[in-house]
Amino acid sequence: MMSKVIIGSRESRLAVLQSEMVRDYIRDNNPLTEVDILTMKTTGDIILDRTLDKVGGKGLFVKELDKALLEGRSQLSVHSLKDMPMEVPQELPLLAFSKREDPRDVLVLPEGAAQLDKDKPLGCSSFRRTLQLKELYPDMEVKSIRGNLQTRLRKLEEGEYSALILAAAGLKRLGLENRISRYFTPDEMIPAAGQGILAVQGRKGMDYSFLEGYGDREAWLAGTAERAFVRYLNGGCSSPVAAYAEIEGEELFLRGLYYNEEDGSFCKGTIRGDLKDAGKLGTELAARLKETSKKGEAAWK
């Protein structure tokens, strides 16, 4: 007997593509399951004239999808993990994380350009990137840019910006890898927590056996450490924190960035430890960086 699963998704091209990746997995592994995608515009997709920290942070990208899940209009939501709020409602648990796509941030120049035009600003959507860009390009202005990937690329081609800073994962998933002019190493620019990972969210009490085998253990552990780091520092979109974990055998190596809102300084640090302590390592590094910043050690403006 055929069963039916409806996946809730934001309506941008990238969001739909990411939902299709989960849909295809379910179809391939459950031939008797019909899978459809329900797209919707979220508040975060509608309000584009202000930066996220001014209008309510990450939750703006999930509110409508959460509502559809709770009302039973969908059985699953697929999100970019980096867009997920740190606190997830108990009745809407995270079920699995995908294998991680390239987590790095990248520089995208206008088509045909070989170098940066110093007279135009760099286009960037997050304070996390802005802070780190000021170290990499101290002589350049950084200007906010919102909208989906296609909108941002169009603004770049129209000459408003000298370049964009984007996530490699989205460009690669959309087949736009050829647009990448430069990759930033995680030491140059620590990625956002969860960057490159897809999160599959469901409703408590439902049977999700059709997802068996989808989740990636390494992504789950890395995501857990990164989110624990951010959660300890209460970081949403309004607070620029960054965290990136790498799995090396049975060890986890975590980089983190903490921003001190009181004096505008920030510091970076790393921690290494046992994989099974992923969450604890995230919290520990966050606490250490917060303490370091308080003392004014190894922090810079």
N, C-alpha and C positions, 0 to 999 in steps of 0.2 A: 504493500500500500504506500502510495506517495505521501510524504510529509512536506510541509512548506516552512521555509525560514525566510524572514524578511530582515535585511541588514539596513540599519539607519546610517546615513552618511551626509556630510556636508556636500553642497552641490558643486564645489569647484572641481575642475578637471582632475587635479591631483587627488583630492579626497575620494572621488568616484573610482579612480584607477586603483587606489589602495583598498577600497571596499571590494572591488572586482578580484583582487588578488586573494582575499579571504573567501569570497564567493566561489572562485574556481577551485580552491583547496577543498571546500565542503562538497562541491559537485563531484570532483574527481574521486573523493574517498567515500561518498555516500550516493550511489547512483539512483537511489529511490527518494532522494530529497530534492525538492524544487527550491531554488534560492533566487530571491528578487532583491533589488536595492531600492530603498525609499530615500529620495534625496530631499534635503530641506536647507533653507537659508538660515544660518544662525545669526544671533545679534552681532557677533564678532565679524561676520561677513558684511553686515549692513552698515555698521558705523565705521567709516573709513577716514573720516576727517580728523580724528584724534588718535593719539597713541593709546595703546591698550591700558597702560597704567592709569590713564585719565578716565577710563570708562568702565573699569571693573575687572580687568585682568583676564586670566585664562578661562574662567568659568563661562565667558561669553561664547566660547566655541562649542560648549557641550550642553548648555541648558535645554535647547530644543530637542536634542537627541535623547537626553535623559528622560524628558517628558514622554516622548514616543515609546521608549522602552517601558516606562512605568505604566503607561496606558495600554500596553500590549499591541501597539501598532507596529512595533518591531520586536524582534527577539534578540538582536545583537546590535551593537554600535561598533564601528571601526574608527579609531582616532589615531592621529600622530601622538605618540606618548608625550612628546614635549608640550603639547597643547592641553594636556590633562591637568586639572587642579590637583594639588597634593592630597587633599582630603577627598576621598571617593565615598559616596553614600553606601552604607552597609547593604542596602537592598539592591545595589547595582555594582556587584563585584567585578574586578578585572579578572578575566578568565585566562588569558594567555598573551604573551608578547611574541611578535614575529622574530625571525632571524634578523639581525641588525644590518641595515644597508649602511653605506659609507657615512660615518657620523660627522665628518669634518665640515667646516664652513669653507666657502670658496669665494673667489673674486670673479665677477662676470663683467667683461668690458663690452661696449657697444660692438655690434657686428663690424668686422673689418678693422677695428682699432687695435693697435699693437701695444699702446701704453696709456697710462692714466693721464687725463687732462686735468692738471692741477687747478685750473680755474673753475671747475665744476665740483659740486659736492659728491661724496660717496653716499649711496642710498642704502639705508639700513633700517630694519624694523624693530630692533631691540636695543635696550640700554646695555645689556650684556655685551653685545658686539661693539657698540659705540665706545664703551670704556676701553676695550682691548685694541680697537682701531686707533685710538689716540696714541698708543705706544708704537704701533706699527707705521702709522702715517701721521706723525705729529704736525705736519705742515698742511694737512687737508681738513676741510670742513666736512662734517658728517650730518646728513639731513634725513629726517624720518621719511619712510615710504611705507604705505600700507596697500592692501589689496592682494588678490591672488597672484600666483607666479606670472601668469600671462599679462596681467595688468602692470606688474612691476617691470617686466621685460619691455613692454610697449613704452612705458615712461622713459626707460633707458634709451631706447632707439629714437625717441622724440627729442633727445638732447638735454633733458633736465638734469641728468646725473653723469658723472665721469665713469662710474661703475656701480655695480650692486654687490652686496655681500649676502649670499644665500646659503642654504643648506645643500650640500652635495646630494643628499638622499633624494630630495624632490626632483632635482634636475635629472638625475640618473633614472628614476622611475618613469619620468616623462620622455625619456629618450633624448634629453638635451645635454648630454655629457659633453658634447663638442663645444658648448658655450663656455665651459669652465676655462678661465685664463690662468688661475693660480689656486692651488690648495693651501690652506693654512694648516700647519701642523697643530695637534692638540696643545702643544706647549706655547705656540704663538697665540692661539685663540681657543680657549677651552670651550667645547660645544655646550649647548643647552642640555640639561638633564633629559635623557630619553630620546635625544636626536637620532633619527634613523630607525627607530623602533616603532612598529605598529602595535597598538593596544586593542585587544578585543574585549569588549565589556558586555556583560549579560545581566539578567534579572535573577535575583535569589530564588532558589527553589525549582528552577527549570532544569530539564535534562539537556546537557550539552555534550553528550557522548559523540555527536557528529564532528566535534572539533578535535577528537583524540589524535595526538601526534602532531598537532599544529604548533604548539608552543615550543620556544627555543630556550633551553635551560640557561645558556650563557647570557642571553639578552635579559632574561628574567632576573638573574643575579646582578648584572650590571645596572639594570633599571632600578632595582631595589636599593642598591647602594646610592645611586645618584639622587633618587627621590627622597631617601632618608636625609641626605645632606641638605637638600633644599627645604625639606619639611622642618628641620631643626632651626633653620634660619628664617622660617616663615616666608620663604620666597615665592611670590607669584610672579605675574608680569611686572608688577610695580617695583619689585626689588631685584636688582640685577645680580643674580647668583649664577654660577655655572658649575657643572659637575660632569666628569667623564670617567667611566670605569673601564679598564681593560682586564680581561681574564688571561692569566698566564699559568697554565697548568691548574693546580689547585689553589692558586693565589689570586687575589684581586688587587689591582693597582688603581688607585683613585686620585684624580686631580680635582681640585676645587678652587673656586674664586668666591671671596666674600667682599661685599661692598659695605663700607661704614657710612650710613646715611648722615650721621652727625657731622663728619668732617670731609666727606667726599673722597676719602682714601679707599683703596682696596688692596687686598693681599691674596696671593695664590699659595697653595701648598699641596702636598701629596701625602698619601698614606698607603701602606701595603699590609696585607694580612690574609688570613685564611678565608677561602671562598664562603664557607658556611656562616661567617660573621658579616656578610655583605651589608646588612642594614646597620649593624653596630659600627662598622668602619665609616660609613657615611656620616653618622651622628658624631663620631669621635673627631673626624677631620673638621666638621663644621664648628664644633665646640672649640677646637684648638685655634682655628683661624679667627674666630670671634674674639678669643682671649688675646691673641697676637695683635689684632687690630686695636683692641682697647689700650694695650701697652704702647702702641705706636711703633712696634717692631716690624720690620720687613713689610711695612705698608707704604704705599706711595700714592701721590695724587695724580 
